[in-house]
Structure formats: structure tokens, C-alpha cells
Amino acid sequence: MFHLEKAHFMLEEMVMKGYVVETSKSYILAPIQLVDKGAYAMQNGVSMGPRHC
């Protein structure tokens, strides 16, 4: 299985103590998309932090 850590993260977002706590796809995937953007930025040398003048 590819991206096993992402699958575990999604399950952690959906289930807490055996109960389903979140069913909204957008709420579950939002943190994963942020992590993916950060990983892409790190690989390509792009700064995602605030710009200081």
C-alpha cells in the first residue's frame, strides 16, 4: 500500500475512541493537503513562511 502514513492520518481524523467524529471529506483532507504543499515546497526550495522586508 502506498502512502500508508496518509491513510493512518485520515483514520485518526475520522475516528476517536472507536467513534466516528468527522465525515466531511474537505475537513479530513485539508491538513493532508497542507502537508503535501509543505513537502513540495521543501523539495523545490520554495519558502512558505511569512516574507520579511
Buried (B, 14 or more C-beta within 10 A) or exposed (E): EEEEEEEEBBEEBBEEEEEEEEEEEEEBBEEBEEEEEEEEEEEEEEEEEEEEE
